Amino acid sequence: MNLYALKPMPADEYHRRFDSDSHSSLELFRKSIPAYHAQRIAQTARPKPPTDEMELGTMVHTLVLEPDQFNAHYAAGPDCAKTTKAWRTFCALERRKVLSQDELRLATSMQAAIQANEFARNALEAEAITEETAWAEDPETGLALKCRPDRLLTAGICVDLKTTPDISPLGWGRWLRRYNYHCQAALYLDILEVATGHRFEWVWITVSKGDYPEAAVHRINDATLAAGRAENRRTLNELAECRRTDDWRGRYSREIHSV
């Protein structure tokens, strides 16, 4: 299997690259054309700080997928309220986020829940590459696309790790639709097929965020994957037209609506 098309790249550099579109940028465009233009074309939008949910997701990703990098990015004292100013300043200079013991316990309990799931543990222990970047050109629009799979198994499976309030099939299905994760799966699989010449399967490792975390592994069925591809096609075609015409008005401001 050709995985040499994927390249290592620091996460912050990946997100700063506006010369290609990712799932997150297509989601931004779906929500607001002017917001997409301000952030990625005019580059006048100020970046928003990550939410607590995003911070937790990043922390769990690092702990589970790149545990050897955890201490380089995070530091936990005996009690955040009692840590010295000098120690906090030292952590800031090293760009390490200071965690409370409660935050560290939550992250490690979520890690333990994933390890307790046999299917998830096997996926994490299998031969794979982690957090590397693939690039491709959309064959219909010519738009440059990119993705950064969490874990790409040499057995031909793309593994995506998600934190979620509900890991049940019904609960995860609702969460998936809310954040268009089926669109992410479709986009990643299409980019990977172009970049590597190989078709991958897709699974999510989901872990709950409550007091007693649990983990589950979910496949994506053909109908859900097809729905994600159809939504991506509509978005890519609309984005390509905006780039062609340089018309970045909101999609609802172009006509009078009857409601």
TAURCOR-V341245 format. One record per pair of residues at least 12 apart in sequence whose C-alpha atoms are under 7 Angstrom apart, sorted by the first residue. I is the first residue (numbers start at 1). J is the second residue. D is the distance in whole Angstrom. If there is no record, write none. Layout:
# TAURCOR-V341245
<<I & J & D> <I & J & D>>
This chain:
# TAURCOR-V341245
<<2 & 196 & 5> <3 & 196 & 6> <5 & 134 & 6> <5 & 195 & 6> <5 & 196 & 6> <6 & 132 & 6> <6 & 133 & 5> <6 & 134 & 5> <7 & 132 & 5> <7 & 133 & 5> <7 & 134 & 7> <8 & 132 & 5> <8 & 133 & 6> <9 & 132 & 6> <9 & 133 & 7> <18 & 40 & 6> <20 & 144 & 5> <20 & 145 & 5> <20 & 146 & 6> <21 & 144 & 6> <21 & 145 & 5> <21 & 146 & 6> <22 & 145 & 6> <22 & 146 & 5> <22 & 147 & 6> <23 & 184 & 6> <23 & 187 & 7> <26 & 235 & 7> <30 & 235 & 7> <32 & 250 & 7> <33 & 248 & 6> <33 & 249 & 7> <33 & 250 & 5> <34 & 248 & 6> <34 & 249 & 6> <34 & 250 & 6> <37 & 248 & 7> <57 & 163 & 6> <59 & 107 & 7> <60 & 107 & 6> <60 & 111 & 7> <64 & 111 & 6> <72 & 96 & 7> <73 & 95 & 7> <73 & 96 & 4> <73 & 97 & 6> <74 & 96 & 5> <74 & 97 & 5> <74 & 98 & 6> <74 & 99 & 7> <75 & 96 & 6> <75 & 97 & 6> <75 & 98 & 5> <75 & 99 & 6> <76 & 98 & 6> <76 & 99 & 5> <76 & 100 & 6> <76 & 101 & 6> <77 & 100 & 7> <78 & 101 & 7> <79 & 100 & 6> <79 & 101 & 6> <80 & 100 & 5> <109 & 213 & 7> <110 & 207 & 7> <110 & 213 & 6> <113 & 213 & 6> <113 & 214 & 5> <113 & 215 & 6> <114 & 207 & 7> <114 & 215 & 5> <117 & 215 & 6> <117 & 216 & 7> <119 & 217 & 7> <120 & 205 & 6> <120 & 217 & 6> <126 & 153 & 7> <127 & 153 & 6> <127 & 154 & 6> <128 & 151 & 6> <128 & 152 & 5> <128 & 153 & 4> <128 & 154 & 5> <129 & 151 & 6> <129 & 152 & 5> <129 & 153 & 7> <130 & 150 & 6> <130 & 151 & 4> <130 & 152 & 6> <131 & 148 & 6> <131 & 149 & 6> <131 & 150 & 5> <131 & 151 & 6> <132 & 148 & 6> <132 & 149 & 7> <133 & 146 & 7> <133 & 147 & 6> <133 & 148 & 5> <134 & 146 & 6> <134 & 147 & 5> <134 & 148 & 6> <134 & 191 & 7> <134 & 192 & 7> <134 & 195 & 6> <135 & 147 & 7> <135 & 191 & 7> <135 & 195 & 6> <136 & 191 & 6> <136 & 194 & 6> <136 & 195 & 6> <141 & 237 & 7> <141 & 240 & 6> <147 & 188 & 6> <156 & 200 & 5> <156 & 201 & 6> <157 & 200 & 5> <157 & 201 & 5> <157 & 202 & 6> <158 & 200 & 6> <158 & 201 & 6> <158 & 202 & 5> <158 & 203 & 6> <159 & 202 & 6> <159 & 203 & 5> <159 & 204 & 6> <159 & 205 & 7> <160 & 203 & 6> <160 & 204 & 5> <160 & 205 & 6> <161 & 204 & 6> <161 & 205 & 5> <161 & 206 & 6> <162 & 204 & 7> <162 & 205 & 6> <162 & 206 & 5> <162 & 207 & 6> <163 & 206 & 6> <163 & 207 & 5> <163 & 208 & 6> <163 & 209 & 7> <164 & 206 & 7> <164 & 207 & 6> <164 & 208 & 5> <164 & 209 & 6> <165 & 208 & 5> <165 & 209 & 6> <166 & 208 & 6> <167 & 206 & 6> <167 & 207 & 6> <167 & 208 & 6> <167 & 215 & 7> <167 & 216 & 6> <182 & 224 & 6> <182 & 225 & 6> <182 & 228 & 5> <183 & 228 & 4> <183 & 229 & 6> <183 & 231 & 7> <183 & 232 & 6> <185 & 202 & 7> <186 & 225 & 6> <186 & 228 & 6> <186 & 229 & 5> <202 & 219 & 6> <202 & 220 & 6> <203 & 217 & 7> <203 & 218 & 6> <203 & 219 & 5> <203 & 220 & 7> <204 & 217 & 6> <204 & 218 & 5> <204 & 219 & 6> <205 & 217 & 5> <205 & 218 & 7>>
